[in-house]
Amino acid sequence: MTTIEEKLRACVDEEGWITEPEALQAATQDVRGLFQGQALALLRPANTAQVAAIVRLCLQEKLSIVPQGGNTGYVGGAIPNGERQVIVSLARMNQILEVDAQNNTLTLEAGCILADAQQAAQTAERLLPLGLSTHKRCQIGGNLSTNAGGTSVLRYGNTRDLVLGLEVVLGNGEVWSNLRGLRKDNSGYDLKHLFVGAEGTLGIITAAVLKLSPQPLSTATALFAPKDVGCAIKLLNFLQEISDQRLDAFEYIQGECLQAVKQFYPGLVAPFSCDCPHYVLAELSSGQTHADLSGLLRWARAEFYDGLEAFQIAGDEQQARYFWQLRAAIPRAQNQLGFSLKHDIALPISRIPEFLQDTQAAIENTLPGVQIAAFGHLGDGNLHYNLLPSSTINDQILQSYSDTLSQLVHDRCMALQGSFSAEHGIGQLKKNQWQQYKSPIEQSLSRTLKTALDPQGVFNPNKVLADLP
């Protein structure tokens, strides 16, 4: 009698059946160490036909599938969480299929590493404007499935805004292929957007067509130190008005964040004579070599001179990279401080000062002494609002207050018309918040979609939706 393992193995070639303990361990644990699962098998199909064969077999054997990309997510969306689950890794489906420079499109398989996709675009003198700190490890399929954000959303939008076409293995094992690089196609429902951001619960994305942009020929980067967040937002608005859509990034950094960076990475310090309470990292780019982008930054400095503690324009590309290294080091430094309570939230930009002020007061009233360290993509309203241990609050105390503090942060965010998940998704981590904050009609529509597209619940069970397999 043929076993389930033998049937699964027959769906892939020899390289697609993974048994190494190290690979299995890595595939069943998330990057933050919050979730540990187990799987009946880890499969790495070589093509879409093999993915479809796996889906058909799992339907027949009543197994569930957990699609997995680079497994860099923060909410446990790619980790199995029950029995009779199979991990399907897209890592081997990593080919660049076509770079069409005239059409400004890139067609590629879902397992392609983001950094490789960026390099393919650069070789064709084009830009794939998806800026993520995990670009050397994350995969395009995961970026699509989570609608990844990052540092370039301000100018180019989320991953969803870069998608022109998809290929997807559906819940019945059939393949829907729409790999066309069209900007206009009003020939019916725009099906691709059902799968972007669905976190692998509606189908398995196997390939995509992405929009490219012209490469910037000139760039200017500056580090501002505004006296308060209100001034930072006025600076954002001013740069947007004078730059003619050339503002790529506008990152907010609370002073405590760079103090942690300096503590663990002494070579990384802000280029100012003293520590400041707030920082903003701004970057402009243009397709013109003669664009005076630095002049725009100096204009902003002059306009907001009284509202700035300090200001410096990067003198060359090396210093610009240094400014971005300061920003990139923040999560690593915070991790070294011990347990951290992370919140990935979004707010209308105009409400951010109110949120920061009121939430800080409420947190200090609830747990005096806890360290607040906020940073993120101020240009699109996405904040990483993190709470950290301090000299008086250790890991254990902070953990004991986790539910209370997170409820406080999310309640205040939602009261200001925000979102409890800006760019990291729902996965396993935020299912309860999904059920708490989503309206009954949103929940009902989501369940209807899940039931219609995946009636047997084969894809990524117990993720996103709070009460459906």
DRENDO-1510 file (C-alpha; in Angstrom, 1 decimal, always signed):
<recs>
REC; n; res; u; v; w
REC; 1; MET; +0.0; +0.0; +0.0 .
REC; 2; THR; +1.4; +3.4; -1.0 .
REC; 3; THR; +1.8; +5.8; +1.9 .
REC; 4; ILE; +1.0; +9.5; +1.9 .
REC; 5; GLU; +4.7; +10.3; +2.1 .
REC; 6; GLU; +5.3; +8.2; -1.0 .
REC; 7; LYS; +2.5; +9.9; -2.9 .
REC; 8; LEU; +3.8; +13.3; -1.9 .
REC; 9; ARG; +7.3; +12.4; -3.0 .
REC; 10; ALA; +6.0; +11.3; -6.4 .
REC; 11; CYS; +4.7; +14.8; -7.0 .
REC; 12; VAL; +8.2; +16.3; -7.2 .
REC; 13; ASP; +11.6; +15.3; -8.5 .
REC; 14; GLU; +14.4; +14.0; -6.3 .
REC; 15; GLU; +15.6; +17.5; -5.3 .
REC; 16; GLY; +12.1; +18.5; -4.3 .
REC; 17; TRP; +11.8; +16.0; -1.4 .
REC; 18; ILE; +13.5; +17.6; +1.6 .
REC; 19; THR; +14.6; +15.5; +4.6 .
REC; 20; GLU; +17.6; +17.3; +6.0 .
REC; 21; PRO; +16.9; +18.1; +9.7 .
REC; 22; GLU; +18.4; +21.6; +9.4 .
REC; 23; ALA; +16.1; +22.5; +6.5 .
REC; 24; LEU; +13.1; +21.1; +8.3 .
REC; 25; GLN; +13.9; +23.0; +11.5 .
REC; 26; ALA; +14.3; +26.3; +9.6 .
REC; 27; ALA; +11.0; +25.8; +7.7 .
REC; 28; THR; +9.0; +25.1; +10.8 .
REC; 29; GLN; +10.1; +28.1; +12.9 .
REC; 30; ASP; +9.6; +31.7; +12.2 .
REC; 31; VAL; +12.4; +34.3; +12.1 .
REC; 32; ARG; +11.4; +35.9; +15.4 .
REC; 33; GLY; +11.1; +32.6; +17.3 .
REC; 34; LEU; +7.5; +33.1; +18.2 .
REC; 35; PHE; +6.1; +30.1; +16.4 .
REC; 36; GLN; +7.3; +26.5; +16.1 .
REC; 37; GLY; +5.3; +24.0; +14.1 .
REC; 38; GLN; +5.7; +20.6; +12.5 .
REC; 39; ALA; +5.0; +19.3; +9.0 .
REC; 40; LEU; +4.3; +16.0; +7.4 .
REC; 41; ALA; +6.7; +17.0; +4.6 .
REC; 42; LEU; +8.7; +19.8; +3.2 .
REC; 43; LEU; +8.4; +20.0; -0.6 .
REC; 44; ARG; +10.3; +22.2; -3.0 .
REC; 45; PRO; +8.6; +21.8; -6.4 .
REC; 46; ALA; +10.6; +22.8; -9.6 .
REC; 47; ASN; +7.7; +24.1; -11.6 .
REC; 48; THR; +4.0; +25.1; -11.6 .
REC; 49; ALA; +2.9; +21.6; -12.8 .
REC; 50; GLN; +4.5; +20.1; -9.7 .
REC; 51; VAL; +2.8; +22.6; -7.4 .
REC; 52; ALA; -0.6; +21.8; -9.0 .
REC; 53; ALA; +0.1; +18.0; -8.6 .
REC; 54; ILE; +0.8; +18.6; -4.9 .
REC; 55; VAL; -2.5; +20.6; -4.5 .
REC; 56; ARG; -4.5; +17.9; -6.2 .
REC; 57; LEU; -3.0; +15.2; -4.0 .
REC; 58; CYS; -3.6; +17.2; -0.8 .
REC; 59; LEU; -7.2; +17.7; -1.8 .
REC; 60; GLN; -7.5; +13.9; -2.3 .
REC; 61; GLU; -5.8; +13.0; +1.0 .
REC; 62; LYS; -7.4; +15.9; +3.0 .
REC; 63; LEU; -4.0; +17.5; +3.8 .
REC; 64; SER; -3.4; +21.2; +4.1 .
REC; 65; ILE; -0.7; +23.2; +2.4 .
REC; 66; VAL; +1.4; +26.0; +4.0 .
REC; 67; PRO; +3.0; +28.0; +1.1 .
REC; 68; GLN; +6.4; +29.4; +2.0 .
REC; 69; GLY; +8.8; +31.9; +0.5 .
REC; 70; GLY; +11.9; +33.1; +2.2 .
REC; 71; ASN; +10.2; +32.7; +5.7 .
REC; 72; THR; +11.1; +36.3; +6.7 .
REC; 73; GLY; +7.7; +37.3; +7.9 .
REC; 74; TYR; +7.0; +38.6; +11.4 .
REC; 75; VAL; +3.5; +37.2; +12.0 .
REC; 76; GLY; +3.9; +33.4; +11.6 .
REC; 77; GLY; +2.0; +33.3; +8.3 .
REC; 78; ALA; +4.4; +30.7; +6.7 .
REC; 79; ILE; +4.6; +28.4; +9.7 .
REC; 80; PRO; +2.4; +25.2; +10.0 .
REC; 81; ASN; +0.1; +25.3; +13.0 .
REC; 82; GLY; -1.6; +22.0; +13.0 .
REC; 83; GLU; -1.5; +18.3; +12.1 .
REC; 84; ARG; -1.5; +17.0; +8.5 .
REC; 85; GLN; +0.1; +20.0; +7.0 .
REC; 86; VAL; +2.6; +20.1; +4.2 .
REC; 87; ILE; +5.0; +23.0; +3.6 .
REC; 88; VAL; +5.4; +23.9; -0.1 .
REC; 89; SER; +8.5; +26.0; -0.6 .
REC; 90; LEU; +8.9; +28.0; -3.8 .
REC; 91; ALA; +12.6; +28.3; -3.4 .
REC; 92; ARG; +13.6; +26.3; -6.5 .
REC; 93; MET; +11.2; +28.3; -8.7 .
REC; 94; ASN; +13.5; +31.2; -8.9 .
REC; 95; GLN; +14.0; +32.0; -12.5 .
REC; 96; ILE; +13.8; +35.4; -14.2 .
REC; 97; LEU; +11.6; +34.7; -17.2 .
REC; 98; GLU; +11.7; +38.0; -19.1 .
REC; 99; VAL; +12.9; +41.6; -18.7 .
REC; 100; ASP; +11.0; +43.8; -21.1 .
REC; 101; ALA; +12.8; +47.1; -20.9 .
REC; 102; GLN; +10.6; +48.8; -23.5 .
REC; 103; ASN; +7.4; +47.7; -21.7 .
REC; 104; ASN; +9.1; +48.4; -18.3 .
REC; 105; THR; +8.1; +44.9; -17.0 .
REC; 106; LEU; +9.8; +42.0; -15.2 .
REC; 107; THR; +8.3; +38.5; -15.5 .
REC; 108; LEU; +9.6; +36.0; -12.9 .
REC; 109; GLU; +8.9; +33.0; -10.8 .
REC; 110; ALA; +7.6; +33.4; -7.2 .
REC; 111; GLY; +10.7; +31.9; -5.6 .
REC; 112; CYS; +13.0; +34.5; -7.0 .
REC; 113; ILE; +14.9; +36.4; -4.3 .
REC; 114; LEU; +14.1; +40.1; -4.3 .
REC; 115; ALA; +17.7; +41.1; -4.5 .
REC; 116; ASP; +18.1; +39.0; -7.7 .
REC; 117; ALA; +15.0; +40.6; -9.2 .
REC; 118; GLN; +16.4; +44.0; -8.4 .
REC; 119; GLN; +19.7; +43.1; -10.1 .
REC; 120; ALA; +17.9; +41.8; -13.2 .
REC; 121; ALA; +16.1; +45.1; -13.5 .
REC; 122; GLN; +19.3; +47.1; -12.9 .
REC; 123; THR; +21.1; +45.1; -15.6 .
REC; 124; ALA; +18.4; +46.3; -18.0 .
REC; 125; GLU; +18.8; +49.9; -16.7 .
REC; 126; ARG; +15.5; +49.8; -14.9 .
REC; 127; LEU; +14.4; +49.9; -11.3 .
REC; 128; LEU; +12.3; +47.5; -9.3 .
REC; 129; PRO; +11.2; +49.9; -6.6 .
REC; 130; LEU; +10.5; +47.5; -3.7 .
REC; 131; GLY; +12.8; +48.5; -0.8 .
REC; 132; LEU; +12.9; +45.9; +2.0 .
REC; 133; SER; +15.6; +45.3; +4.6 .
REC; 134; THR; +15.3; +41.5; +3.9 .
REC; 135; HIS; +15.9; +41.9; +0.2 .
REC; 136; LYS; +18.7; +39.3; +0.2 .
REC; 137; ARG; +16.5; +36.6; +1.7 .
REC; 138; CYS; +12.8; +37.3; +1.0 .
REC; 139; GLN; +11.1; +36.0; -2.1 .
REC; 140; ILE; +8.8; +37.6; -4.6 .
REC; 141; GLY; +6.0; +35.2; -3.8 .
REC; 142; GLY; +6.1; +36.2; -0.2 .
REC; 143; ASN; +6.3; +39.9; -1.1 .
REC; 144; LEU; +3.2; +39.5; -3.1 .
REC; 145; SER; +1.3; +37.3; -0.7 .
REC; 146; THR; +1.9; +39.8; +2.1 .
REC; 147; ASN; +1.6; +42.9; +0.0 .
REC; 148; ALA; +5.0; +44.0; +1.4 .
REC; 149; GLY; +5.6; +47.7; +2.1 .
REC; 150; GLY; +9.0; +49.0; +2.8 .
REC; 151; THR; +10.8; +52.3; +2.3 .
REC; 152; SER; +9.7; +53.1; -1.2 .
REC; 153; VAL; +5.9; +53.1; -0.7 .
REC; 154; LEU; +5.7; +56.9; -0.5 .
REC; 155; ARG; +6.6; +57.2; -4.2 .
REC; 156; TYR; +5.9; +53.8; -5.8 .
REC; 157; GLY; +3.2; +52.2; -3.6 .
REC; 158; ASN; +3.0; +48.8; -1.9 .
REC; 159; THR; +3.8; +45.6; -3.7 .
REC; 160; ARG; +0.2; +45.5; -4.9 .
REC; 161; ASP; +0.8; +48.6; -6.9 .
REC; 162; LEU; +3.7; +47.0; -8.8 .
REC; 163; VAL; +1.7; +43.9; -10.0 .
REC; 164; LEU; +0.4; +43.6; -13.6 .
REC; 165; GLY; -0.1; +39.9; -13.8 .
REC; 166; LEU; +0.0; +36.6; -11.9 .
REC; 167; GLU; +0.1; +32.9; -12.2 .
REC; 168; VAL; -1.7; +31.1; -9.4 .
REC; 169; VAL; -2.5; +27.5; -8.5 .
REC; 170; LEU; -6.1; +27.5; -7.3 .
REC; 171; GLY; -7.9; +25.5; -4.6 .
REC; 172; ASN; -9.0; +22.8; -7.1 .
REC; 173; GLY; -5.5; +22.2; -8.4 .
REC; 174; GLU; -6.1; +24.2; -11.6 .
REC; 175; VAL; -3.7; +26.9; -12.8 .
REC; 176; TRP; -4.9; +30.4; -13.6 .
REC; 177; SER; -2.3; +32.2; -15.7 .
REC; 178; ASN; -2.5; +35.8; -16.6 .
REC; 179; LEU; +1.1; +36.8; -17.1 .
REC; 180; ARG; +0.4; +39.8; -19.3 .
REC; 181; GLY; +2.2; +43.1; -18.8 .
REC; 182; LEU; -0.9; +45.3; -19.4 .
REC; 183; ARG; -1.5; +48.6; -17.6 .
REC; 184; LYS; -5.1; +48.8; -18.9 .
REC; 185; ASP; -7.4; +45.7; -18.9 .
REC; 186; ASN; -11.0; +46.3; -18.0 .
REC; 187; SER; -12.2; +43.0; -19.4 .
REC; 188; GLY; -13.8; +41.8; -16.1 .
REC; 189; TYR; -12.9; +41.4; -12.4 .
REC; 190; ASP; -9.3; +42.2; -11.6 .
REC; 191; LEU; -8.6; +38.8; -10.1 .
REC; 192; LYS; -5.0; +39.2; -9.3 .
REC; 193; HIS; -5.7; +41.5; -6.4 .
REC; 194; LEU; -7.6; +38.8; -4.6 .
REC; 195; PHE; -4.3; +36.9; -4.2 .
REC; 196; VAL; -2.0; +39.8; -3.4 .
REC; 197; GLY; -2.0; +40.3; +0.4 .
REC; 198; ALA; -4.0; +37.1; +1.0 .
REC; 199; GLU; -1.0; +35.5; +2.8 .
REC; 200; GLY; -1.4; +32.2; +0.8 .
REC; 201; THR; -4.9; +31.5; +2.0 .
REC; 202; LEU; -6.6; +31.6; -1.4 .
REC; 203; GLY; -4.0; +30.1; -3.7 .
REC; 204; ILE; -0.3; +29.6; -4.4 .
REC; 205; ILE; +1.3; +32.4; -6.5 .
REC; 206; THR; +3.9; +30.8; -8.8 .
REC; 207; ALA; +4.8; +33.6; -11.1 .
REC; 208; ALA; +4.2; +37.3; -11.6 .
REC; 209; VAL; +4.7; +40.3; -14.0 .
REC; 210; LEU; +5.9; +43.4; -12.1 .
REC; 211; LYS; +6.2; +47.0; -13.2 .
REC; 212; LEU; +9.6; +48.6; -13.5 .
REC; 213; SER; +10.6; +52.2; -13.5 .
REC; 214; PRO; +13.4; +54.2; -15.0 .
REC; 215; GLN; +16.6; +54.2; -12.9 .
REC; 216; PRO; +17.3; +57.4; -11.0 .
REC; 217; LEU; +20.3; +59.2; -12.4 .
REC; 218; SER; +20.7; +61.6; -9.4 .
REC; 219; THR; +19.9; +61.1; -5.8 .
REC; 220; ALA; +20.1; +63.3; -2.7 .
REC; 221; THR; +19.8; +62.1; +0.9 .
REC; 222; ALA; +19.6; +64.2; +4.1 .
REC; 223; LEU; +19.2; +63.6; +7.8 .
REC; 224; PHE; +17.0; +66.2; +9.6 .
REC; 225; ALA; +16.5; +66.6; +13.3 .
REC; 226; PRO; +13.1; +68.3; +13.7 .
REC; 227; LYS; +12.1; +69.6; +17.2 .
REC; 228; ASP; +8.9; +67.7; +17.1 .
REC; 229; VAL; +6.8; +65.3; +15.0 .
REC; 230; GLY; +4.5; +68.1; +13.9 .
REC; 231; CYS; +7.4; +69.9; +12.3 .
REC; 232; ALA; +8.5; +66.6; +10.6 .
REC; 233; ILE; +5.0; +66.3; +9.0 .
REC; 234; LYS; +5.1; +69.9; +7.8 .
REC; 235; LEU; +8.6; +69.2; +6.4 .
REC; 236; LEU; +7.2; +66.1; +4.6 .
REC; 237; ASN; +4.4; +68.2; +3.0 .
REC; 238; PHE; +6.8; +70.9; +2.0 .
REC; 239; LEU; +9.2; +68.4; +0.3 .
REC; 240; GLN; +6.3; +66.8; -1.5 .
REC; 241; GLU; +5.1; +70.2; -2.8 .
REC; 242; ILE; +8.5; +71.4; -4.1 .
REC; 243; SER; +9.9; +68.1; -5.4 .
REC; 244; ASP; +7.4; +67.3; -8.1 .
REC; 245; GLN; +6.9; +63.7; -7.1 .
REC; 246; ARG; +10.6; +63.0; -6.6 .
REC; 247; LEU; +10.5; +62.3; -2.8 .
REC; 248; ASP; +11.3; +58.5; -2.6 .
REC; 249; ALA; +11.5; +58.1; +1.2 .
REC; 250; PHE; +10.7; +59.9; +4.4 .
REC; 251; GLU; +11.6; +57.9; +7.5 .
REC; 252; TYR; +10.9; +58.9; +11.0 .
REC; 253; ILE; +13.3; +57.8; +13.8 .
REC; 254; GLN; +12.7; +58.5; +17.5 .
REC; 255; GLY; +15.8; +59.6; +19.4 .
REC; 256; GLU; +15.7; +56.5; +21.6 .
REC; 257; CYS; +16.1; +54.3; +18.5 .
REC; 258; LEU; +19.5; +55.8; +17.6 .
REC; 259; GLN; +20.7; +55.7; +21.2 .
REC; 260; ALA; +20.2; +51.9; +21.1 .
REC; 261; VAL; +22.0; +51.7; +17.8 .
REC; 262; LYS; +25.0; +53.7; +19.3 .
REC; 263; GLN; +25.0; +51.4; +22.3 .
REC; 264; PHE; +25.4; +48.2; +20.3 .
REC; 265; TYR; +27.1; +49.6; +17.2 .
REC; 266; PRO; +29.5; +52.3; +18.4 .
REC; 267; GLY; +30.6; +53.1; +14.8 .
REC; 268; LEU; +27.0; +54.1; +13.9 .
REC; 269; VAL; +26.2; +57.5; +15.3 .
REC; 270; ALA; +24.2; +60.4; +13.9 .
REC; 271; PRO; +26.5; +63.1; +12.4 .
REC; 272; PHE; +25.4; +65.7; +14.9 .
REC; 273; SER; +27.1; +67.2; +18.0 .
REC; 274; CYS; +24.4; +66.0; +20.4 .
REC; 275; ASP; +21.6; +63.5; +20.6 .
REC; 276; CYS; +18.3; +64.7; +19.3 .
REC; 277; PRO; +14.7; +63.7; +20.2 .
REC; 278; HIS; +13.6; +63.2; +16.6 .
REC; 279; TYR; +15.2; +62.4; +13.3 .
REC; 280; VAL; +14.0; +62.2; +9.7 .
REC; 281; LEU; +15.8; +60.5; +6.9 .
REC; 282; ALA; +14.6; +61.9; +3.5 .
REC; 283; GLU; +15.7; +60.9; +0.0 .
REC; 284; LEU; +14.9; +62.5; -3.3 .
REC; 285; SER; +15.7; +61.0; -6.8 .
REC; 286; SER; +15.4; +62.1; -10.4 .
REC; 287; GLY; +15.8; +60.6; -13.8 .
REC; 288; GLN; +17.8; +63.8; -14.8 .
REC; 289; THR; +21.5; +63.9; -14.1 .
REC; 290; HIS; +21.5; +67.7; -13.7 .
REC; 291; ALA; +18.6; +67.8; -11.1 .
REC; 292; ASP; +19.5; +70.0; -8.2 .
REC; 293; LEU; +18.0; +67.7; -5.5 .
REC; 294; SER; +20.4; +68.9; -2.9 .
REC; 295; GLY; +19.1; +72.5; -3.5 .
REC; 296; LEU; +15.6; +71.3; -2.7 .
REC; 297; LEU; +16.8; +69.9; +0.6 .
REC; 298; ARG; +18.7; +73.1; +1.4 .
REC; 299; TRP; +15.5; +75.0; +0.6 .
REC; 300; ALA; +13.6; +72.9; +3.1 .
REC; 301; ARG; +16.2; +73.5; +5.7 .
REC; 302; ALA; +16.0; +77.2; +5.2 .
REC; 303; GLU; +12.2; +77.1; +5.3 .
REC; 304; PHE; +12.2; +75.1; +8.6 .
REC; 305; TYR; +15.4; +76.5; +10.1 .
REC; 306; ASP; +13.7; +77.4; +13.5 .
REC; 307; GLY; +12.1; +74.0; +13.7 .
REC; 308; LEU; +15.3; +72.0; +13.3 .
REC; 309; GLU; +17.8; +70.9; +15.9 .
REC; 310; ALA; +20.3; +69.9; +13.2 .
REC; 311; PHE; +20.6; +69.0; +9.5 .
REC; 312; GLN; +23.1; +67.4; +7.1 .
REC; 313; ILE; +23.0; +66.4; +3.4 .
REC; 314; ALA; +25.0; +63.4; +2.5 .
REC; 315; GLY; +28.1; +64.6; +0.7 .
REC; 316; ASP; +28.4; +61.5; -1.5 .
REC; 317; GLU; +27.0; +58.0; -2.1 .
REC; 318; GLN; +29.0; +56.5; +0.8 .
REC; 319; GLN; +27.6; +58.9; +3.3 .
REC; 320; ALA; +24.1; +58.3; +2.0 .
REC; 321; ARG; +24.6; +54.6; +2.6 .
REC; 322; TYR; +25.8; +55.4; +6.1 .
REC; 323; PHE; +22.6; +57.3; +6.8 .
REC; 324; TRP; +20.6; +54.3; +5.7 .
REC; 325; GLN; +22.7; +52.0; +7.8 .
REC; 326; LEU; +21.6; +54.0; +10.8 .
REC; 327; ARG; +18.0; +53.3; +9.9 .
REC; 328; ALA; +18.6; +49.6; +9.1 .
REC; 329; ALA; +20.4; +48.9; +12.4 .
REC; 330; ILE; +17.4; +49.9; +14.5 .
REC; 331; PRO; +15.6; +46.5; +14.6 .
REC; 332; ARG; +18.9; +44.7; +15.3 .
REC; 333; ALA; +19.8; +47.0; +18.1 .
REC; 334; GLN; +16.3; +46.7; +19.7 .
REC; 335; ASN; +16.5; +42.9; +19.5 .
REC; 336; GLN; +19.7; +43.0; +21.6 .
REC; 337; LEU; +18.0; +45.0; +24.3 .
REC; 338; GLY; +15.9; +41.9; +25.1 .
REC; 339; PHE; +12.2; +41.2; +24.8 .
REC; 340; SER; +10.4; +43.8; +22.7 .
REC; 341; LEU; +6.7; +44.4; +22.2 .
REC; 342; LYS; +6.3; +45.3; +18.5 .
REC; 343; HIS; +3.4; +47.0; +16.9 .
REC; 344; ASP; +3.1; +47.5; +13.1 .
REC; 345; ILE; +0.5; +50.2; +12.8 .
REC; 346; ALA; -0.7; +52.7; +10.3 .
REC; 347; LEU; -2.4; +56.1; +10.8 .
REC; 348; PRO; -3.6; +59.0; +8.8 .
REC; 349; ILE; -0.4; +61.2; +8.8 .
REC; 350; SER; -2.2; +64.1; +10.3 .
REC; 351; ARG; -3.2; +62.1; +13.3 .
REC; 352; ILE; +0.3; +60.8; +14.2 .
REC; 353; PRO; +1.3; +63.6; +16.6 .
REC; 354; GLU; -1.9; +63.1; +18.5 .
REC; 355; PHE; -1.4; +59.3; +18.6 .
REC; 356; LEU; +2.2; +59.6; +19.8 .
REC; 357; GLN; +1.4; +62.1; +22.6 .
REC; 358; ASP; -1.7; +60.4; +23.9 .
REC; 359; THR; -0.5; +56.9; +23.7 .
REC; 360; GLN; +2.8; +57.7; +25.4 .
REC; 361; ALA; +0.8; +59.2; +28.3 .
REC; 362; ALA; -1.4; +56.2; +28.6 .
REC; 363; ILE; +1.5; +53.8; +28.5 .
REC; 364; GLU; +3.4; +55.7; +31.2 .
REC; 365; ASN; +0.3; +55.6; +33.3 .
REC; 366; THR; -0.1; +51.8; +32.8 .
REC; 367; LEU; +3.6; +50.8; +33.1 .
REC; 368; PRO; +5.8; +53.7; +34.2 .
REC; 369; GLY; +9.4; +53.3; +33.0 .
REC; 370; VAL; +8.9; +51.2; +29.9 .
REC; 371; GLN; +10.9; +52.5; +27.0 .
REC; 372; ILE; +9.1; +53.6; +23.9 .
REC; 373; ALA; +11.0; +53.5; +20.6 .
REC; 374; ALA; +9.0; +54.4; +17.5 .
REC; 375; PHE; +10.3; +54.5; +14.0 .
REC; 376; GLY; +9.1; +53.8; +10.5 .
REC; 377; HIS; +7.7; +55.1; +7.2 .
REC; 378; LEU; +6.3; +58.5; +8.2 .
REC; 379; GLY; +5.7; +59.4; +4.6 .
REC; 380; ASP; +3.0; +56.7; +4.2 .
REC; 381; GLY; +1.8; +56.7; +7.9 .
REC; 382; ASN; +3.3; +53.4; +8.9 .
REC; 383; LEU; +4.9; +53.3; +12.4 .
REC; 384; HIS; +6.8; +50.5; +14.1 .
REC; 385; TYR; +5.7; +51.4; +17.7 .
REC; 386; ASN; +7.9; +49.3; +19.9 .
REC; 387; LEU; +8.0; +49.0; +23.7 .
REC; 388; LEU; +11.4; +47.9; +25.2 .
REC; 389; PRO; +12.8; +47.0; +28.6 .
REC; 390; SER; +14.5; +49.7; +30.6 .
REC; 391; SER; +16.6; +50.0; +33.8 .
REC; 392; THR; +13.5; +49.6; +35.8 .
REC; 393; ILE; +11.4; +47.3; +33.6 .
REC; 394; ASN; +12.9; +43.9; +32.7 .
REC; 395; ASP; +11.8; +41.4; +30.1 .
REC; 396; GLN; +9.5; +39.5; +32.5 .
REC; 397; ILE; +7.6; +42.6; +33.6 .
REC; 398; LEU; +7.2; +43.8; +30.1 .
REC; 399; GLN; +6.0; +40.3; +28.9 .
REC; 400; SER; +3.4; +40.2; +31.8 .
REC; 401; TYR; +1.9; +43.5; +30.5 .
REC; 402; SER; +2.0; +42.5; +26.8 .
REC; 403; ASP; -1.7; +42.0; +26.3 .
REC; 404; THR; -2.7; +45.1; +28.2 .
REC; 405; LEU; -0.2; +47.3; +26.4 .
REC; 406; SER; -0.9; +46.0; +22.9 .
REC; 407; GLN; -4.6; +46.4; +23.5 .
REC; 408; LEU; -4.0; +50.0; +24.5 .
REC; 409; VAL; -1.8; +50.7; +21.5 .
REC; 410; HIS; -4.2; +49.1; +19.0 .
REC; 411; ASP; -7.3; +50.7; +20.5 .
REC; 412; ARG; -5.9; +54.2; +20.3 .
REC; 413; CYS; -4.7; +53.5; +16.7 .
REC; 414; MET; -8.1; +52.2; +15.6 .
REC; 415; ALA; -9.9; +55.1; +17.3 .
REC; 416; LEU; -7.9; +57.5; +15.0 .
REC; 417; GLN; -9.0; +55.6; +11.9 .
REC; 418; GLY; -5.8; +53.6; +11.7 .
REC; 419; SER; -4.8; +50.0; +11.1 .
REC; 420; PHE; -3.4; +47.4; +13.6 .
REC; 421; SER; -1.4; +45.8; +10.8 .
REC; 422; ALA; +0.3; +48.2; +8.3 .
REC; 423; GLU; +2.7; +46.0; +6.3 .
REC; 424; HIS; +3.4; +42.7; +8.1 .
REC; 425; GLY; +0.0; +41.1; +7.7 .
REC; 426; ILE; -2.1; +39.0; +10.0 .
REC; 427; GLY; -0.7; +35.4; +9.9 .
REC; 428; GLN; -1.1; +33.6; +13.2 .
REC; 429; LEU; -0.1; +36.5; +15.4 .
REC; 430; LYS; -2.9; +38.9; +14.8 .
REC; 431; LYS; -6.0; +36.7; +14.2 .
REC; 432; ASN; -7.6; +37.9; +17.4 .
REC; 433; GLN; -7.1; +41.5; +16.5 .
REC; 434; TRP; -8.6; +40.8; +13.1 .
REC; 435; GLN; -11.7; +39.4; +14.8 .
REC; 436; GLN; -11.9; +42.3; +17.2 .
REC; 437; TYR; -11.4; +45.2; +14.9 .
REC; 438; LYS; -12.7; +44.1; +11.5 .
REC; 439; SER; -16.4; +45.0; +11.0 .
REC; 440; PRO; -18.9; +42.1; +10.8 .
REC; 441; ILE; -19.4; +42.8; +7.1 .
REC; 442; GLU; -15.7; +42.7; +6.4 .
REC; 443; GLN; -15.4; +39.4; +8.2 .
REC; 444; SER; -18.4; +38.0; +6.3 .
REC; 445; LEU; -17.0; +39.0; +2.9 .
REC; 446; SER; -13.6; +37.6; +3.8 .
REC; 447; ARG; -15.1; +34.2; +4.8 .
REC; 448; THR; -17.2; +34.2; +1.6 .
REC; 449; LEU; -14.1; +34.7; -0.5 .
REC; 450; LYS; -12.2; +32.0; +1.4 .
REC; 451; THR; -15.0; +29.5; +1.0 .
REC; 452; ALA; -15.5; +30.3; -2.7 .
REC; 453; LEU; -11.9; +30.1; -3.7 .
REC; 454; ASP; -10.7; +27.4; -1.3 .
REC; 455; PRO; -13.8; +25.4; -0.3 .
REC; 456; GLN; -11.9; +22.5; +1.2 .
REC; 457; GLY; -9.6; +24.8; +3.2 .
REC; 458; VAL; -6.4; +23.3; +1.7 .
REC; 459; PHE; -4.4; +26.6; +1.8 .
REC; 460; ASN; -2.7; +27.9; +4.9 .
REC; 461; PRO; -5.3; +27.0; +7.5 .
REC; 462; ASN; -5.9; +28.9; +10.7 .
REC; 463; LYS; -4.2; +32.0; +9.2 .
REC; 464; VAL; -5.7; +35.5; +8.8 .
REC; 465; LEU; -9.3; +34.5; +9.4 .
REC; 466; ALA; -9.9; +34.0; +13.1 .
REC; 467; ASP; -12.5; +31.2; +12.9 .
REC; 468; LEU; -12.1; +29.4; +9.6 .
REC; 469; PRO; -9.7; +26.4; +8.9 .
</recs>
